[in-house]
Amino acid sequence: MAHVTCLAAARNALLTKHSWDVERKGLNGAPPIRILSNNQRHGWIERTVRLLGIGNDNVFDSPVNKQGHLDSEDLLRGLQEHAGKPTIVLLQAGEINTGVFEPFEELIPIAHEHGAWVHIDGAFGLWAAASSKYKHLLKGVDQADSWIVDGHKWLNVPYDCGYAFVKDSRAPQAAMSHRASYLTHDAVARDQIDWTPEWSHRGRGIATYAAIRQPGKQGVAELIESTCQYAHRLVTRISALPYAELIWEPQINQGLVRFLSAKLNSTDADHDLRTDSVIANVLESGEAFFSGTTWQGKRCMRVSVCNWKTNDLDVEGAINAVQLALSKQ
Ligand SMILES: Cc1ncc(COP(=O)(O)O)c(C=O)c1O
């Protein structure tokens, strides 16, 4: 819903620039909105564009470059192809497999030069800004038009705490706001109905406030830094095991490894099978939870550390569980 809120604001702002009042007229007959992103985007986008009536045929993606993000030349080409059309450029702060951050400082000005709205999916990655060690990854992100981040990922707040941020408050308010005589509205106090699609919801902000207030700024930074360190240790130590291969070294708290088949003349399909079977074996051990993923056509084990309780013992236990799983096969 955080993404829906931001993209509803984007839809309003872009179509207003095209002299189309979407809140009154809807999308019938409106200039079609285009969305440009890299092809490793998260699946929320499909569902959001369905809900907002933008439609999946209007999402155009480019393959990621070697660094795992949208290339500036591909972005430029996309913007030129759709020149003059209302366009949203979607960038990521923390890709789910690799944790990659797009180079915001480079890409956002290009998007803005072409009149696009820039939206940032920072579901977990935006929290990296809390750490002086990792905040450089977010350089330039403040130039975007909207951002989302989840509390229920890196901040360890219970589901469902997604936060939407929009630079110009007029757009979300035009898309969301409502007034009713049976409600009390205040001219000064922030009115929730101006900001979210729901009329009423529980006090999610309280859990968020507590989760930031209790550890404080330093505590949130430590949470970010320790989980990044653990992810790095897990990936480097696991990929040093026999028949393990490093696929993506964590830049933050996400990385990828895969496991190679010991069969003679083994193929990628054999490596995929072995990877899934090592993961299943580790899960059976109950020692750690890793999920499988397909990245650039290869089955991989996804290493993601975000729990505040994870400690050295857990990490050693997880590495031992992988080693044991490998020795069994
Ligand atoms: C990068 C990214 N974006 C969006 C989402 C969707 O977030 P939510 O689970 O809060 O709907 C996720 C969830 O895994 C994610 O990792």
The ligand as an SDF file (V2000), in Angstrom:
LIG
                    3D

 16 16  0  0  0  0  0  0  0  0999 V2000
   12.6550   -4.8150   -2.4260 C   0  0  0  0  0  0  0  0  0  0  0  0
   11.2400   -5.1350   -1.9890 C   0  0  0  0  0  0  0  0  0  0  0  0
   10.2300   -4.3730   -2.4220 N   0  0  0  0  0  0  0  0  0  0  0  0
    8.9540   -4.6110   -2.0700 C   0  0  0  0  0  0  0  0  0  0  0  0
    8.6390   -5.6700   -1.2460 C   0  0  0  0  0  0  0  0  0  0  0  0
    7.1980   -5.9120   -0.8540 C   0  0  0  0  0  0  0  0  0  0  0  0
    7.0400   -5.4810    0.4490 O   0  0  0  0  0  0  0  0  0  0  0  0
    5.8510   -5.9380    1.4030 P   0  0  0  0  0  0  0  0  0  0  0  0
    6.1720   -7.3290    1.8260 O   0  0  0  0  0  0  0  0  0  0  0  0
    5.9360   -4.9760    2.5220 O   0  0  0  0  0  0  0  0  0  0  0  0
    4.5890   -5.8390    0.6330 O   0  0  0  0  0  0  0  0  0  0  0  0
    9.6530   -6.5000   -0.7600 C   0  0  0  0  0  0  0  0  0  0  0  0
    9.3240   -7.6640    0.0910 C   0  0  0  0  0  0  0  0  0  0  0  0
   10.0560   -8.6360    0.1490 O   0  0  0  0  0  0  0  0  0  0  0  0
   10.9940   -6.2120   -1.1310 C   0  0  0  0  0  0  0  0  0  0  0  0
   12.0140   -6.9570   -0.6640 O   0  0  0  0  0  0  0  0  0  0  0  0
  1  2  1  0
  2  3  1  0
  2 15  2  0
  3  4  2  0
  4  5  1  0
  5  6  1  0
  5 12  2  0
  6  7  1  0
  7  8  1  0
  8  9  2  0
  8 10  1  0
  8 11  1  0
 12 13  1  0
 12 15  1  0
 13 14  2  0
 15 16  1  0
M  END
$$$$
